[in-house]
Amino acid sequence: MELDTEALAFLQSKVHTERAVFVDFLSSGRVPTYDEYREVSGVIRGLNIVDSILTDLANKLRDPDDE
């Protein structure tokens, strides 16, 4: 399967945008309950993980011999 680096960059951009929305919400102090705070924090953590995976994939596409 061939993956377009532009498509990968688009996905990373979307992840960054979504993460910024959740970080802004969290940092605004508008989170009404601790449960919602935990949920939003979990979403941010998940987006960070996805971003890390996409970065690893981009690096692998640039240098396929690098493990």
N, C-alpha and C positions, 0 to 999 in steps of 0.2 A: 504494500500500500504506500503510495506516495502522498506525503502531506505537504501542502503548500505553506511556506513560511509566512506568507501574508495572512492566511487563514489563522495560523497560530498567533500571530501578532494581534489580529482582531479579537481572538478569544481572550488573550491577556489583557487587552484594553477593556473589554467588557467586565472582566473579573475585577480590575482596578476600579472601574466606575462603581460597580456594585459594592465593593468593600468601602469605598469612600462614603457612599450613602449611609451604610450601617455605622461607620465610625462617627460620622457627623451626628447621627441620631443619638448614639451612645454618649458622645461628648457634650451634647446639648443639655443633658440633665432631664430630658423629657421622658425617660423610661419610667413608667408608672409603678412597676413592681419588680421585686428581685427575680422572680421567675422569668419575666420578660428580659431583664438584664442578662440573665444566664443564657437565654435563647439567642439574643443578639450577639453576645460574646461568642457563642458557639458557631454562629453563622460566619462571623469574622474569622474565627480560627479555621473553619472549613475553606473559606475563600483563600486564606493564606496558604493552606495546603495545596489547593488547586493551582495557585500561582507558582508555587515551588515545583510542582509536577510539570507545568507548562514550560517553566524556565529550563528544567532538566531536559525536556524533550527538545526544546529549541537548541540547546547546547549539543545534544546528540545528533540533531540534523546537520549542524554546522561541522561537527567532527565525529563521524560515525565510528571511527576506530577507538575513540576515547571511551573507556568504561567508567 
